[in-house]
Amino acid sequence: MNITQLESELTSLRAELNNHKLYSALESIEDIKTFMEQHVFAVWDFMSLLKALQNQLTNTTVPWTPVKNPSTARFVNEIVLGEETDVNELCEPKSHYEMYLDAMDQIGANTSQISDFINYIVNGYSILDAAKKSDLNSETLKFVQFTFDIINTKESHKIASAFTFGREDVIPDMFFQIINQSKTEDETYSKLTYYLNRHIELDGDEHGPLSLRMIEELCGEDTTKWDEALEISKLALQYRISLWDGIYNLITSNKTIEV
């Protein structure tokens, strides 16, 4: 197997994700708020996948020694630079997670649940306990649990597969459309617009291709690793679809209550 064949095997699941009913339910800024309040957990755990790759594929210990594969290490370090220490619209260094929180604040989304969750983590709670104490939506919790189950395998080709696939390629276009329809003279969504533009720029032009090359490097000629990469990629897409199902149900239930 190679990366082209792996991507071909994922075609139907990616089509299911890109044509999910969630997108047609995103009709207003209130819907975006609900979406972001759940999606922020995926933005956060993406960073944990990335740091797991950095720990395994670059040398983060002292004394330093050369890494096994400098090309893969460079891929990872470039992605870390762009995701953990990018610059926001004010040219201030910030992670994409922090930019997302800033965008949530500006748009009026509730950040208390993710903030509580992070505080529990900082205070030593396990992922599961922090999630339970924060009362995460069941599909959101399952998505995060899957991420850390993969991290705990400590197998870099599996972590890279979960990291690379299952992204929400159609979300930026949908958000831009809703934002443009909702703008008034008194409303600005500059931080969300900037975040989305950076998402498109980095993932499309840089991080996406780098991630695919990383999987090629990690799997090499090992057919077992390619099979496992495909299995994990399918699971990553399935859990993303389930996360979208959960968010769709929240949005539609909110609309029912409003009526």
VOGU-3710 file (C-alpha; in Angstrom, 3 decimals, decimal comma):
1> mnitqlesel> 0,000/0,000/0,000  1,019/3,626/-0,477  -0,434/6,975/0,553  -2,496/7,290/-2,639  -4,092/3,890/-2,061  -4,725/4,729/1,607  -6,483/7,959/0,656  -8,523/6,089/-1,943  -9,720/3,653/0,728  -10,975/6,623/2,759
11> tslraelnnh> -12,979/8,200/-0,060  -16,435/7,117/1,086  -15,893/8,105/4,730  -14,463/11,478/3,731  -17,452/12,047/1,444  -19,777/11,170/4,329  -17,985/13,689/6,535  -17,947/16,431/3,898  -21,653/15,950/3,151  -22,763/15,661/6,770
21> klysalesie> -26,200/17,017/7,675  -24,523/19,239/10,287  -23,492/21,719/7,609  -27,044/22,413/6,461  -28,017/22,958/10,123  -25,448/25,751/10,503  -27,682/28,679/9,655  -26,848/31,391/12,165  -24,220/32,781/14,503  -25,990/30,963/17,366
31> diktfmeqhv> -25,437/27,698/15,497  -21,742/28,514/15,073  -21,500/29,189/18,816  -22,947/25,762/19,599  -20,599/24,173/17,083  -17,509/25,908/18,480  -18,369/25,032/22,082  -17,975/21,337/21,165  -15,423/21,569/18,367  -12,953/23,370/20,649
41> favwdfmsll> -12,256/20,007/22,301  -11,104/18,660/18,936  -8,909/21,741/18,466  -7,390/21,037/21,872  -6,794/17,300/21,510  -5,252/17,852/18,071  -2,413/19,585/19,946  -1,964/16,529/22,164  -1,608/14,320/19,068  0,962/16,750/17,712
51> kalqnqltnt> 2,979/16,856/20,933  2,906/13,041/21,120  4,452/12,975/17,637  7,040/15,540/18,656  7,984/13,495/21,720  8,437/10,368/19,617  9,906/11,678/16,387  12,175/14,488/17,593  14,550/14,527/20,522  13,013/16,449/23,422
61> tvpwtpvknp> 15,311/15,019/26,116  18,658/16,120/27,521  21,371/15,221/26,696  20,372/15,553/23,049  21,225/12,869/20,516  20,519/12,796/16,757  17,090/11,592/15,724  16,561/8,487/13,610  14,807/10,312/10,781  15,688/14,014/10,425
71> starfvneiv> 13,194/14,491/7,566  10,256/13,344/9,694  11,536/15,348/12,669  11,639/18,445/10,502  8,050/17,819/9,342  6,879/17,599/12,934  8,819/20,640/14,122  7,432/22,729/11,253  3,893/21,736/12,181  4,565/22,458/15,869
81> lgeetdvnel> 5,840/25,924/14,951  2,678/26,646/13,002  0,202/25,159/15,471  1,693/25,889/18,899  3,371/29,247/18,225  1,678/30,878/15,255  0,930/34,614/15,243  -2,561/36,042/15,533  -4,002/39,000/13,631  -2,109/41,353/15,990
91> cepkshyemy> 1,187/39,519/15,304  1,166/38,099/18,848  2,522/34,540/19,235  -0,336/32,189/20,120  -1,330/28,587/19,621  -4,225/27,865/17,313  -6,123/26,598/20,350  -5,732/29,997/22,043  -6,736/31,765/18,826  -9,849/29,604/18,733
101> ldamdqigan> -10,714/30,575/22,318  -10,234/34,252/21,442  -12,559/33,800/18,459  -15,120/32,119/20,713  -14,963/35,034/23,145  -15,394/37,589/20,366  -18,332/35,773/18,811  -19,998/35,274/22,210  -19,614/31,491/22,502  -19,413/29,948/25,977
111> tsqisdfiny> -15,856/28,905/26,907  -16,606/27,836/30,489  -16,811/24,091/29,753  -13,467/23,866/27,943  -11,888/26,169/30,557  -13,157/23,976/33,390  -11,905/20,884/31,570  -8,408/22,347/31,121  -8,313/23,456/34,768  -9,099/19,905/35,878
121> ivngysilda> -6,267/18,627/33,664  -3,854/21,198/35,098  -4,847/20,074/38,602  -3,967/16,460/37,885  -7,286/14,892/36,890  -7,269/12,186/34,240  -8,802/12,930/30,850  -11,841/10,804/31,697  -12,370/12,321/35,148  -11,927/15,857/33,819
131> akksdlnset> -14,434/15,117/31,064  -16,978/13,691/33,507  -16,599/16,602/35,929  -17,008/19,029/33,022  -20,111/17,134/31,821  -18,939/16,691/28,248  -21,431/15,699/25,604  -21,152/11,920/25,050  -19,955/12,111/21,431  -17,395/14,772/22,350
141> lkfvqftfdi> -16,098/12,607/25,184  -15,822/9,548/22,911  -13,901/11,614/20,362  -11,392/12,773/22,988  -11,105/9,277/24,471  -10,270/7,853/21,035  -7,531/10,456/20,609  -5,852/9,503/23,863  -6,306/5,784/23,248  -4,240/6,281/20,077
151> intkeshkia> -1,674/8,438/21,881  -1,303/5,721/24,519  -0,316/3,147/21,875  2,955/5,102/21,555  3,096/3,922/17,936  3,977/6,910/15,820  2,427/5,679/12,558  -0,917/5,244/14,345  -0,700/8,661/16,008  0,223/10,261/12,672
161> saftfgredv> -2,786/8,616/11,007  -5,203/9,940/13,635  -3,516/13,339/13,352  -3,768/13,537/9,570  -7,249/12,317/8,689  -10,760/13,281/9,703  -10,330/17,027/9,327  -13,249/19,291/8,574  -12,221/20,667/5,187  -15,602/22,221/4,358
171> ipdmffqiin> -16,124/24,098/7,648  -14,229/27,323/6,764  -16,345/27,991/3,668  -19,534/27,355/5,649  -18,441/29,654/8,473  -17,499/32,453/6,083  -20,914/32,299/4,454  -22,761/32,518/7,787  -20,498/35,283/9,106  -21,011/37,398/5,983
181> qsktedetys> -24,784/36,963/6,213  -24,838/37,843/9,926  -22,602/40,924/10,002  -24,057/44,223/11,106  -22,349/47,550/11,721  -21,976/46,645/15,389  -20,685/43,091/14,934  -17,202/41,926/13,998  -15,881/38,385/13,800  -12,335/39,323/12,845
191> kltyylnrhi> -10,685/36,738/15,111  -12,735/33,850/13,752  -12,174/35,055/10,182  -8,416/35,221/10,801  -8,380/31,762/12,406  -10,276/30,244/9,475  -7,978/31,869/6,937  -4,906/30,535/8,773  -6,562/27,106/8,963  -7,006/27,099/5,179
201> eldgdehgpl> -3,547/28,487/4,474  -1,559/26,169/6,727  -3,555/22,944/6,400  -3,979/23,219/2,642  -0,606/24,603/1,624  1,723/23,231/4,296  0,479/20,968/7,076  -1,704/18,663/4,998  1,034/17,678/2,530  3,611/17,438/5,333
211> slrmieelcg> 1,337/15,087/7,278  0,925/12,785/4,287  4,676/12,658/3,753  5,129/11,884/7,439  2,861/8,830/7,167  4,830/7,665/4,128  8,074/7,986/6,085  6,705/6,186/9,137  5,119/3,270/7,275  7,839/2,832/4,692
221> edttkwdeal> 7,698/-0,656/3,168  6,010/-2,236/6,212  2,663/-3,639/5,043  1,475/-4,177/8,622  2,013/-0,508/9,437  0,135/0,547/6,288  -2,779/-1,712/7,264  -2,795/-0,251/10,778  -2,565/3,292/9,406  -5,635/2,614/7,269
231> eisklalqyr> -7,551/1,139/10,219  -6,768/4,114/12,464  -7,574/6,595/9,690  -10,986/5,001/9,205  -11,639/5,134/12,940  -10,552/8,790/13,079  -13,079/9,642/10,375  -15,813/7,602/12,046  -15,265/9,330/15,386  -15,262/12,722/13,638
241> islwdgiynl> -18,578/11,842/11,975  -19,973/10,805/15,381  -18,782/14,114/16,847  -20,618/15,910/14,026  -23,728/13,814/14,828  -23,585/14,973/18,441  -23,182/18,641/17,477  -26,013/18,366/14,944  -28,289/16,977/17,670  -27,385/19,864/20,011
251> itsnktiev> -28,069/22,478/17,334  -31,396/20,987/16,290  -32,525/20,526/19,902  -31,676/24,177/20,621  -33,797/25,247/17,668  -36,684/23,129/18,915  -36,454/24,789/22,334  -36,377/28,273/20,722  -39,560/27,484/18,765
//
